[in-house]
Amino acid sequence: MEKHLLNLDNLINLYIVPFGLKVFMAILIWVVGGMFVNGVAKIVRRVLTTRLLEPTLVNYAASATQVALRVLLIMAILEVCGVPTTSFAAMIGAVGVALGVAWSGLLSNFAAGIFLVVLRPFKVGDYISAAGQIGNITDIGLVTTTMLTDNNLRVIIGNNKLFSDIIINYNVQPTRRIDLRCQIAYGVDPDQAIARLSENVARIANVLTSPAPAVVIVEFNATGTLLAVRVHAPTPYFGQVYNDTNRAIAATCAEAGWPAPATYQVMLGNVGQQRPQP
């Protein structure tokens, strides 16, 4: 009996107590270390936000800091538990190589996401055209970018496809030019048409006076004279000015009573005379 108690006492002292202490220390390190990691991530986020950096860049930095500290925390716990971290590091490297080969597309999207944050061709809230889509950017993630289109569709685009395509950012410049056309028929005086259109277009709200609106002749074609109407507007009012300019062109044509443009053909008669036919 005493022998069994002695063996049990040795088992407790040699194995159970040291193992229990290691588990206790591992839990303590995980809890305290987790609080420390979250605190550091919050500090990084607060400091970068105070410096008025891009929100996406702030999220990247805070997430990267948190992940790096978590890895160090796990390695510290393994050291306490007696697991060699050298073999653990080698295992992480092998897993990283395997994942790199298997997820090459995902990693390319991740790398493109970093370039999007650093080079900043656009930011959250910008209205852009890229990868065959047009809309407002709602989120720039590590791997994908989310866009809300004009017809209220949520489109998720891989960062690599987005970064390798032509990106048109409509919010960068403070003003934009609107180019519209007005076809007038033969018989309508182009100078009179230009004067009427210029007067009506200049009255549109939010049309800039510098550069001033311009109405010019583009070409003479089979239906008459083609005029170009060019106005500048502040970028936030582009849509309103675009629509109002179209309405102004239609109203001007109606008020002036200009006939609808029609194509005329010149035909040769039997006696060599020419006559226009609608």
Secondary structure by P-SEA (a helix, b strand, c coil): caaaaaaaaaaaaccaaaaaaaaaaaaaaaaaaaaaaaaaaaaaaaaaaaacccaaaaaaaaaaaaaaaaaaaaaaaaaaacccaaaaaaaaaaaaaaaaaacaaaaaaaaaaaaaaaaccccccccccccccccccccccccbbbbbcccbbbbbbbaaaaaacbbbbcccccbbbbbbbbbbcccccaaaaaaaaaaaaaacccccccccbbbbbcccccccbbbbbbbbbcccaaaaaaaaaaaaaaaaaaaaccccbbbbbbbbcccbbbbbcc
